[in-house]
Amino acid sequence: MEGLNTFFLGIIALCMIIITAGMVGIFFVLFGIFKTLKELLLELKLDYKVISPKVHQIVENLENTTSIFSIFSIFKRNKKK
């Protein structure tokens, strides 16, 4: 009986490890998506600044909402251009 308890606890621990690895993977994917979105919004802001002030305002508001995720930029290295 004790062997079965150990076996099932091992299965539970393995499932927890798999779930944790999946969550970390999802975190990195979301980080990449937000980083790409921020870059695209910067390009849009530069393109539409000339065309329409209203569109510029909308893009700027979207960019400000993604700046919440700029906390993660602490972890990225500074790239020299």
C-alpha positions as protocol buffer text, in pm:
chain_id: "A"
residue {
  index: 1
  type: MET
  ca { x: 0 y: 0 z: 0 }
}
residue {
  index: 2
  type: GLU
  ca { x: 283 y: 236 z: 80 }
}
residue {
  index: 3
  type: GLY
  ca { x: 438 y: 167 z: -260 }
}
residue {
  index: 4
  type: LEU
  ca { x: 118 y: 277 z: -436 }
}
residue {
  index: 5
  type: ASN
  ca { x: 107 y: 600 z: -236 }
}
residue {
  index: 6
  type: THR
  ca { x: 464 y: 677 z: -337 }
}
residue {
  index: 7
  type: PHE
  ca { x: 385 y: 596 z: -701 }
}
residue {
  index: 8
  type: PHE
  ca { x: 83 y: 828 z: -715 }
}
residue {
  index: 9
  type: LEU
  ca { x: 270 y: 1106 z: -535 }
}
residue {
  index: 10
  type: GLY
  ca { x: 542 y: 1071 z: -797 }
}
residue {
  index: 11
  type: ILE
  ca { x: 285 y: 1102 z: -1075 }
}
residue {
  index: 12
  type: ILE
  ca { x: 140 y: 1414 z: -911 }
}
residue {
  index: 13
  type: ALA
  ca { x: 489 y: 1568 z: -875 }
}
residue {
  index: 14
  type: LEU
  ca { x: 568 y: 1492 z: -1239 }
}
residue {
  index: 15
  type: CYS
  ca { x: 244 y: 1657 z: -1352 }
}
residue {
  index: 16
  type: MET
  ca { x: 327 y: 1966 z: -1145 }
}
residue {
  index: 17
  type: ILE
  ca { x: 669 y: 1989 z: -1310 }
}
residue {
  index: 18
  type: ILE
  ca { x: 513 y: 1959 z: -1657 }
}
residue {
  index: 19
  type: ILE
  ca { x: 255 y: 2229 z: -1576 }
}
residue {
  index: 20
  type: THR
  ca { x: 527 y: 2461 z: -1443 }
}
residue {
  index: 21
  type: ALA
  ca { x: 739 y: 2411 z: -1756 }
}
residue {
  index: 22
  type: GLY
  ca { x: 433 y: 2486 z: -1970 }
}
residue {
  index: 23
  type: MET
  ca { x: 360 y: 2806 z: -1781 }
}
residue {
  index: 24
  type: VAL
  ca { x: 721 y: 2923 z: -1820 }
}
residue {
  index: 25
  type: GLY
  ca { x: 699 y: 2850 z: -2193 }
}
residue {
  index: 26
  type: ILE
  ca { x: 377 y: 3048 z: -2223 }
}
residue {
  index: 27
  type: PHE
  ca { x: 540 y: 3337 z: -2036 }
}
residue {
  index: 28
  type: PHE
  ca { x: 827 y: 3353 z: -2285 }
}
residue {
  index: 29
  type: VAL
  ca { x: 590 y: 3333 z: -2582 }
}
residue {
  index: 30
  type: LEU
  ca { x: 377 y: 3618 z: -2443 }
}
residue {
  index: 31
  type: PHE
  ca { x: 691 y: 3821 z: -2375 }
}
residue {
  index: 32
  type: GLY
  ca { x: 796 y: 3779 z: -2738 }
}
residue {
  index: 33
  type: ILE
  ca { x: 450 y: 3874 z: -2862 }
}
residue {
  index: 34
  type: PHE
  ca { x: 441 y: 4192 z: -2653 }
}
residue {
  index: 35
  type: LYS
  ca { x: 793 y: 4285 z: -2760 }
}
residue {
  index: 36
  type: THR
  ca { x: 698 y: 4247 z: -3127 }
}
residue {
  index: 37
  type: LEU
  ca { x: 374 y: 4440 z: -3072 }
}
residue {
  index: 38
  type: LYS
  ca { x: 565 y: 4726 z: -2914 }
}
residue {
  index: 39
  type: GLU
  ca { x: 805 y: 4743 z: -3209 }
}
residue {
  index: 40
  type: LEU
  ca { x: 518 y: 4739 z: -3458 }
}
residue {
  index: 41
  type: LEU
  ca { x: 338 y: 5014 z: -3270 }
}
residue {
  index: 42
  type: LEU
  ca { x: 651 y: 5229 z: -3276 }
}
residue {
  index: 43
  type: GLU
  ca { x: 671 y: 5186 z: -3654 }
}
residue {
  index: 44
  type: LEU
  ca { x: 301 y: 5266 z: -3690 }
}
residue {
  index: 45
  type: LYS
  ca { x: 341 y: 5576 z: -3480 }
}
residue {
  index: 46
  type: LEU
  ca { x: 616 y: 5705 z: -3705 }
}
residue {
  index: 47
  type: ASP
  ca { x: 422 y: 5624 z: -4023 }
}
residue {
  index: 48
  type: TYR
  ca { x: 85 y: 5765 z: -3919 }
}
residue {
  index: 49
  type: LYS
  ca { x: 222 y: 6071 z: -3743 }
}
residue {
  index: 50
  type: VAL
  ca { x: 231 y: 6248 z: -4077 }
}
residue {
  index: 51
  type: ILE
  ca { x: -98 y: 6111 z: -4211 }
}
residue {
  index: 52
  type: SER
  ca { x: -347 y: 6161 z: -3932 }
}
residue {
  index: 53
  type: PRO
  ca { x: -328 y: 6302 z: -3579 }
}
residue {
  index: 54
  type: LYS
  ca { x: -628 y: 6092 z: -3468 }
}
residue {
  index: 55
  type: VAL
  ca { x: -466 y: 5768 z: -3577 }
}
residue {
  index: 56
  type: HIS
  ca { x: -146 y: 5884 z: -3409 }
}
residue {
  index: 57
  type: GLN
  ca { x: -335 y: 5932 z: -3083 }
}
residue {
  index: 58
  type: ILE
  ca { x: -493 y: 5584 z: -3103 }
}
residue {
  index: 59
  type: VAL
  ca { x: -158 y: 5420 z: -3173 }
}
residue {
  index: 60
  type: GLU
  ca { x: 3 y: 5615 z: -2890 }
}
residue {
  index: 61
  type: ASN
  ca { x: -267 y: 5496 z: -2648 }
}
residue {
  index: 62
  type: LEU
  ca { x: -208 y: 5136 z: -2755 }
}
residue {
  index: 63
  type: GLU
  ca { x: 164 y: 5184 z: -2710 }
}
residue {
  index: 64
  type: ASN
  ca { x: 109 y: 5316 z: -2357 }
}
residue {
  index: 65
  type: THR
  ca { x: -92 y: 5008 z: -2265 }
}
residue {
  index: 66
  type: THR
  ca { x: 194 y: 4783 z: -2378 }
}
residue {
  index: 67
  type: SER
  ca { x: 441 y: 4990 z: -2176 }
}
residue {
  index: 68
  type: ILE
  ca { x: 307 y: 4812 z: -1868 }
}
residue {
  index: 69
  type: PHE
  ca { x: 504 y: 4516 z: -1991 }
}
residue {
  index: 70
  type: SER
  ca { x: 824 y: 4720 z: -2022 }
}
residue {
  index: 71
  type: ILE
  ca { x: 914 y: 4596 z: -1675 }
}
residue {
  index: 72
  type: PHE
  ca { x: 1040 y: 4288 z: -1855 }
}
residue {
  index: 73
  type: SER
  ca { x: 1290 y: 4503 z: -2047 }
}
residue {
  index: 74
  type: ILE
  ca { x: 1508 y: 4492 z: -1736 }
}
residue {
  index: 75
  type: PHE
  ca { x: 1599 y: 4139 z: -1835 }
}
residue {
  index: 76
  type: LYS
  ca { x: 1698 y: 4213 z: -2195 }
}
residue {
  index: 77
  type: ARG
  ca { x: 2039 y: 4332 z: -2298 }
}
residue {
  index: 78
  type: ASN
  ca { x: 2092 y: 4675 z: -2445 }
}
residue {
  index: 79
  type: LYS
  ca { x: 2158 y: 4645 z: -2818 }
}
residue {
  index: 80
  type: LYS
  ca { x: 2386 y: 4891 z: -2987 }
}
residue {
  index: 81
  type: LYS
  ca { x: 2247 y: 5031 z: -3311 }
}
